[in-house]
Amino acid sequence: MNTLLIKPTGPNCNLDCNYCFYLEKKALYPGKNRMDLSTAENMISQMMEGGDPVTFSWQGGEPTLMGLDFFREVVELQKKHGSGGQSVTNTIQTNATLLDEEWAKFFAKYNFLVGVSLDGPRDLHDSFRTYPDGRGSYDEVMEAIDTLKEYDVQFNILSVLNSRTVKQPKRILNFFLDHDLQHLQFIPAIETTEIDGEERLADFSPEPEEVGKFLDAIFQIWSEAFPPEFSVRYFESLVNTRLGREPGNCRVDATCDSYLVVEHNGDVYPCDFFVEEEWRLGNLNDTPLGEIENSKNFEEFAAGKTEFGEKCTNCKFLPYCYGGCQRYRGLPGGPKNRSYLCPAYRYFLSRNLEEIKEIAAKV
């Protein structure tokens, strides 16, 4: 295992985005959650002891709530436990509202790759990405983006597709390109809620057909010229798949074993969508990560992605989705034993797979 997805503040966040899937983890980890340096050092030392390239992906909640001094300590611990010439990558996914010049200088100095959550123009972004008092966060995010640019920090944009944004692909893309934001990924917000004892899709969840049409509209612009003037992670994952490379996207990968999740207290899970008591694999303060990685429970979870029905097994698009994320299988309103987003993948791939193959040939 060379990648960890780390939740140093657990589900704690300074925003209250009502489509956030991780807020519900407060029931599992109530209170003020903060990773202590002892846990951080145990984690870092175990990851780096083999001398292989490693990636630490800091997420939340909101990881910048830890404060800049914590991440300064993290870098020093990585230096302490690293081998000569060992490659270390740090990424951080943030709502960007707490970033300032000091953060930007730090990210630039240590080559952090920053993921900024931004859903599009003000009216779309502020529909869901709000503070607890209901205020939108757009102004702070755009100010932070300007600061990251000023200090030449590497960053990309994570845009959540919800029931509003999914209907406006060209407007959203034009917004990003007009602001010189060229490295993009689009993640559908698919969540369930219980109403009168019945599990249903949350109102903000986009319809699968809408997701397929959104991706198709973006792809038509992305593929007009080669190489494209902007980057979309999902499209590049499909090209990598065609070339026989690692897709670089767990949703497209054949198995669910590309990373482990570490909570603030050292608890380890197989995926941040499955931070649930039944999927707790252990705690790195008690059980080494190498042992957790080789555990039967993690192997069963990883193999679970290959357990699909006959329709998936016989589908010509299977090598380009492998059934999608396990989280989305068998959801209400979706196909039985298949991904809720299966219609989205089928729509998009049926229209664009040949073009993807041609682009791969050019690569």
C-alpha positions as CSV (number, residue, x, y, z in Angstrom):
1,M,0.0,0.0,0.0
2,N,1.5,3.3,-1.1
3,T,-1.4,5.6,-0.6
4,L,-3.3,6.7,2.5
5,L,-6.4,8.9,2.6
6,I,-6.2,10.6,6.0
7,K,-9.0,12.3,8.0
8,P,-7.0,14.4,10.6
9,T,-10.1,16.2,11.8
10,G,-12.6,13.3,11.3
11,P,-15.9,14.7,10.0
12,N,-15.4,18.1,11.6
13,C,-15.7,21.0,9.1
14,N,-16.3,24.8,9.3
15,L,-18.9,24.5,6.5
16,D,-22.2,22.7,6.6
17,C,-22.7,21.5,3.0
18,N,-26.0,19.6,3.0
19,Y,-24.8,17.1,0.4
20,C,-21.7,16.1,2.3
21,F,-21.6,12.3,2.8
22,Y,-19.0,12.6,5.6
23,L,-21.1,14.8,8.0
24,E,-23.0,11.7,9.1
25,K,-19.8,10.2,10.5
26,K,-20.2,12.6,13.5
27,A,-22.4,9.8,15.0
28,L,-19.3,7.5,14.9
29,Y,-16.8,10.2,15.9
30,P,-18.6,12.9,18.0
31,G,-16.8,15.9,19.5
32,K,-13.8,17.8,18.5
33,N,-11.6,15.4,16.5
34,R,-7.9,16.1,16.0
35,M,-5.1,13.8,15.1
36,D,-2.3,13.9,17.7
37,L,1.4,13.9,16.6
38,S,1.9,10.4,18.1
39,T,-0.6,8.9,15.8
40,A,0.7,11.0,12.9
41,E,4.2,9.7,13.5
42,N,3.1,6.1,13.8
43,M,1.3,6.4,10.5
44,I,4.1,8.2,8.7
45,S,6.9,5.9,10.0
46,Q,4.9,2.7,9.0
47,M,4.2,4.1,5.5
48,M,7.8,5.1,4.8
49,E,9.7,2.3,6.3
50,G,10.1,0.4,3.0
51,G,11.5,3.2,1.1
52,D,8.9,3.0,-1.7
53,P,7.2,6.1,-3.2
54,V,4.2,7.1,-0.9
55,T,1.3,9.4,-1.1
56,F,-0.4,11.1,1.8
57,S,-3.8,12.4,0.8
58,W,-5.2,14.7,3.5
59,Q,-9.0,15.1,3.5
60,G,-11.9,15.7,5.8
61,G,-14.1,17.1,7.1
62,E,-11.9,20.1,6.6
63,P,-8.2,19.2,7.1
64,T,-7.0,22.8,7.4
65,L,-8.8,23.0,10.7
66,M,-5.7,21.3,12.0
67,G,-3.7,24.5,11.5
68,L,-0.6,25.1,9.5
69,D,1.8,24.0,12.4
70,F,0.4,20.5,12.3
71,F,1.3,20.1,8.6
72,R,4.8,21.7,9.3
73,E,5.2,18.9,11.8
74,V,4.0,16.3,9.3
75,V,6.7,17.4,6.8
76,E,9.4,17.1,9.4
77,L,8.2,13.6,10.4
78,Q,8.3,12.6,6.7
79,K,11.9,13.9,6.5
80,K,12.7,12.0,9.7
81,H,11.4,8.7,8.6
82,G,12.1,8.9,4.9
83,S,15.0,7.2,3.1
84,G,17.4,9.0,0.8
85,G,15.8,9.6,-2.5
86,Q,12.4,8.4,-1.4
87,S,9.5,10.0,-3.3
88,V,6.8,11.5,-1.0
89,T,3.7,13.1,-2.3
90,N,1.2,15.2,-0.2
91,T,-2.2,16.1,-1.5
92,I,-4.9,18.0,0.4
93,Q,-8.6,18.4,-0.5
94,T,-10.0,21.6,1.0
95,N,-13.0,23.9,0.9
96,A,-10.2,26.6,0.8
97,T,-12.1,29.0,3.0
98,L,-9.2,29.1,5.6
99,L,-6.3,29.4,3.1
100,D,-4.1,32.5,3.1
101,E,-0.6,33.5,2.0
102,E,1.1,31.5,4.7
103,W,-0.7,28.3,3.6
104,A,0.1,29.1,0.0
105,K,3.8,29.6,0.7
106,F,3.9,26.3,2.6
107,F,2.1,24.4,-0.2
108,A,4.5,25.9,-2.8
109,K,7.6,25.1,-0.7
110,Y,6.7,21.5,-0.2
111,N,5.0,20.8,-3.5
112,F,1.6,20.0,-2.0
113,L,-1.1,19.3,-4.7
114,V,-4.2,21.1,-3.5
115,G,-7.7,20.1,-4.4
116,V,-10.2,23.0,-4.1
117,S,-13.9,22.3,-3.9
118,L,-15.7,24.7,-6.2
119,D,-19.1,23.9,-7.8
120,G,-19.2,26.7,-10.3
121,P,-20.6,30.3,-10.4
122,R,-21.7,31.9,-7.2
123,D,-25.4,31.0,-7.4
124,L,-24.6,27.3,-8.0
125,H,-21.7,27.1,-5.5
126,D,-23.6,28.9,-2.7
127,S,-26.7,26.7,-3.2
128,F,-25.0,23.9,-1.2
129,R,-21.6,25.0,0.0
130,T,-22.6,27.1,3.0
131,Y,-21.5,28.0,6.5
132,P,-23.7,26.8,9.4
133,D,-25.4,30.2,9.4
134,G,-26.4,29.8,5.8
135,R,-23.9,32.1,4.2
136,G,-22.3,31.1,1.0
137,S,-18.6,30.4,0.8
138,Y,-17.9,31.5,-2.8
139,D,-16.0,34.7,-2.1
140,E,-13.6,33.1,0.3
141,V,-12.9,30.2,-2.2
142,M,-12.2,32.6,-5.1
143,E,-9.9,34.7,-3.0
144,A,-8.0,31.6,-2.0
145,I,-7.7,30.5,-5.6
146,D,-6.1,33.9,-6.4
147,T,-3.7,33.4,-3.6
148,L,-2.7,29.9,-4.7
149,K,-2.1,31.2,-8.3
150,E,0.0,34.1,-6.9
151,Y,2.4,31.6,-5.2
152,D,2.3,29.1,-8.1
153,V,0.8,26.3,-6.0
154,Q,-0.3,23.2,-8.0
155,F,-4.1,22.9,-7.6
156,N,-7.1,21.4,-9.2
157,I,-10.9,21.8,-8.9
158,L,-13.3,19.3,-7.5
159,S,-16.9,20.1,-8.6
160,V,-19.8,18.2,-7.1
161,L,-22.6,17.3,-9.5
162,N,-25.9,17.8,-7.8
163,S,-29.5,18.2,-9.0
164,R,-28.8,21.9,-10.0
165,T,-25.3,21.8,-11.4
166,V,-25.8,18.7,-13.5
167,K,-28.2,20.6,-15.7
168,Q,-25.7,23.3,-16.7
169,P,-22.5,21.6,-18.1
170,K,-21.5,24.3,-20.6
171,R,-22.1,27.2,-18.2
172,I,-20.0,25.5,-15.5
173,L,-17.2,24.6,-17.9
174,N,-17.1,28.1,-19.3
175,F,-17.0,29.5,-15.8
176,F,-13.9,27.4,-15.0
177,L,-12.1,28.2,-18.2
178,D,-12.9,31.9,-18.0
179,H,-11.2,31.9,-14.6
180,D,-8.2,29.9,-15.9
181,L,-9.1,26.8,-14.0
182,Q,-8.1,23.9,-16.2
183,H,-7.7,20.8,-14.0
184,L,-11.1,19.5,-13.2
185,Q,-12.9,16.5,-11.7
186,F,-16.6,16.1,-11.4
187,I,-18.1,13.9,-8.6
188,P,-21.8,13.1,-8.5
189,A,-23.4,13.6,-5.1
190,I,-25.4,10.4,-4.7
191,E,-26.8,10.0,-1.2
192,T,-29.8,8.4,0.4
193,T,-32.2,9.6,3.2
194,E,-34.9,7.9,5.2
195,I,-38.4,9.1,4.8
196,D,-41.3,7.4,6.7
197,G,-39.0,4.4,7.3
198,E,-38.2,4.1,3.6
199,E,-34.8,4.7,2.1
200,R,-34.9,7.1,-0.8
201,L,-32.4,9.2,-2.9
202,A,-31.8,12.6,-1.4
203,D,-33.3,15.5,-3.3
204,F,-29.9,16.9,-4.3
205,S,-28.9,13.6,-6.0
206,P,-28.8,14.0,-9.8
207,E,-30.6,11.5,-12.1
208,P,-28.2,9.0,-13.8
209,E,-29.3,10.2,-17.3
210,E,-28.5,13.7,-16.3
211,V,-25.0,12.7,-15.2
212,G,-24.4,10.9,-18.5
213,K,-25.5,13.9,-20.5
214,F,-23.4,16.2,-18.4
215,L,-20.3,14.1,-19.1
216,D,-21.1,13.9,-22.7
217,A,-21.5,17.7,-23.1
218,I,-18.1,18.3,-21.4
219,F,-16.4,15.5,-23.4
220,Q,-17.5,17.0,-26.7
221,I,-15.6,20.2,-25.9
222,W,-12.7,18.3,-24.3
223,S,-12.1,16.1,-27.3
224,E,-12.5,18.8,-30.0
225,A,-8.8,19.2,-30.4
226,F,-5.8,17.2,-29.3
227,P,-4.3,17.7,-26.8
228,P,-7.2,19.2,-24.9
229,E,-6.9,22.7,-23.5
230,F,-8.2,21.5,-20.1
231,S,-8.0,18.3,-18.0
232,V,-10.8,16.1,-16.8
233,R,-9.8,13.3,-14.5
234,Y,-12.6,10.9,-15.5
235,F,-11.8,11.2,-19.2
236,E,-8.1,10.7,-18.6
237,S,-8.9,7.6,-16.5
238,L,-10.7,6.1,-19.5
239,V,-7.8,6.8,-21.8
240,N,-5.4,5.2,-19.3
241,T,-7.6,2.1,-19.1
242,R,-7.6,1.8,-22.9
243,L,-3.8,2.0,-22.8
244,G,-3.6,-0.7,-20.2
245,R,-2.3,1.7,-17.6
246,E,-3.6,2.2,-14.0
247,P,-6.6,4.5,-14.4
248,G,-5.7,6.7,-11.5
249,N,-9.3,6.7,-10.4
250,C,-10.7,4.1,-7.9
251,R,-14.2,4.3,-9.5
252,V,-12.8,2.9,-12.7
253,D,-10.4,0.5,-11.2
254,A,-10.9,-3.3,-11.3
255,T,-10.7,-3.7,-7.5
256,C,-11.2,-1.5,-4.4
257,D,-7.7,-1.8,-2.9
258,S,-5.9,1.4,-4.1
259,Y,-5.7,3.1,-0.7
260,L,-6.6,2.8,3.0
261,V,-8.5,5.5,5.0
262,V,-7.0,6.6,8.4
263,E,-9.3,8.4,10.8
264,H,-8.0,11.0,13.2
265,N,-7.4,8.5,16.0
266,G,-5.7,5.9,13.9
267,D,-8.7,3.8,13.0
268,V,-8.3,2.3,9.5
269,Y,-11.1,1.6,6.9
270,P,-11.1,0.4,3.3
271,C,-12.7,3.5,1.8
272,D,-14.1,6.8,3.0
273,F,-17.5,5.8,1.8
274,F,-17.3,2.8,4.1
275,V,-16.2,4.5,7.4
276,E,-18.6,2.3,9.3
277,E,-18.1,0.2,12.4
278,E,-18.6,-3.1,10.5
279,W,-15.8,-2.1,8.1
280,R,-13.3,-1.0,10.7
281,L,-10.1,-2.9,9.9
282,G,-8.1,-2.0,13.0
283,N,-6.1,0.8,14.5
284,L,-2.6,1.6,13.3
285,N,-1.5,2.4,16.8
286,D,-2.2,-1.3,17.7
287,T,-1.9,-3.2,14.4
288,P,0.7,-2.3,11.7
289,L,-0.6,-1.0,8.4
290,G,1.1,-3.8,6.6
291,E,-0.9,-6.3,8.6
292,I,-4.1,-4.4,8.1
293,E,-3.5,-4.3,4.3
294,N,-3.1,-8.1,4.2
295,S,-6.1,-8.8,6.4
296,K,-8.9,-11.0,5.3
297,N,-11.5,-8.2,5.8
298,F,-9.6,-5.8,3.4
299,E,-9.2,-8.6,0.8
300,E,-13.0,-9.3,1.0
301,F,-13.8,-5.6,0.5
302,A,-11.4,-5.2,-2.4
303,A,-12.8,-8.3,-4.1
304,G,-16.4,-7.1,-3.6
305,K,-16.1,-4.9,-6.6
306,T,-15.8,-7.9,-8.8
307,E,-19.1,-9.4,-7.6
308,F,-21.5,-8.2,-10.2
309,G,-24.5,-9.8,-11.9
310,E,-24.9,-11.3,-15.3
311,K,-25.8,-8.0,-17.0
312,C,-22.5,-6.5,-15.9
313,T,-20.5,-9.6,-16.7
314,N,-21.8,-9.5,-20.3
315,C,-21.6,-5.8,-20.8
316,K,-19.1,-4.5,-23.4
317,F,-18.4,-1.5,-21.2
318,L,-17.4,-3.4,-18.2
319,P,-13.6,-2.8,-18.7
320,Y,-14.3,0.9,-18.5
321,C,-16.2,0.9,-15.2
322,Y,-15.9,-2.4,-13.5
323,G,-19.3,-1.9,-11.9
324,G,-18.4,1.6,-10.6
325,C,-18.2,2.4,-6.9
326,Q,-19.6,-0.2,-4.6
327,R,-21.3,2.6,-2.7
328,Y,-23.7,3.1,-5.5
329,R,-24.9,-0.4,-6.1
330,G,-28.5,-1.4,-5.4
331,L,-29.6,2.1,-4.4
332,P,-33.3,2.9,-4.4
333,G,-34.4,4.1,-7.9
334,G,-31.4,2.4,-9.5
335,P,-30.9,-1.0,-11.2
336,K,-30.8,-4.0,-8.9
337,N,-27.3,-5.3,-8.1
338,R,-25.8,-2.6,-10.4
339,S,-24.5,0.9,-9.9
340,Y,-27.1,3.7,-9.7
341,L,-24.9,5.4,-12.2
342,C,-24.9,2.5,-14.7
343,P,-27.3,4.3,-17.1
344,A,-24.9,7.3,-17.0
345,Y,-21.9,5.2,-17.9
346,R,-23.8,3.4,-20.6
347,Y,-25.1,6.6,-22.1
348,F,-21.7,8.3,-22.1
349,L,-19.6,5.3,-23.3
350,S,-22.0,4.3,-26.0
351,R,-21.6,7.7,-27.5
352,N,-17.9,8.3,-26.9
353,L,-15.9,5.0,-26.5
354,E,-14.7,5.0,-30.1
355,E,-13.4,8.5,-29.7
356,I,-11.7,7.6,-26.5
357,K,-9.9,4.8,-28.3
358,E,-8.8,7.2,-31.0
359,I,-7.5,9.6,-28.4
360,A,-5.6,6.7,-26.7
361,A,-4.0,5.8,-30.0
362,K,-2.8,9.4,-30.4
363,V,-1.3,9.3,-26.9
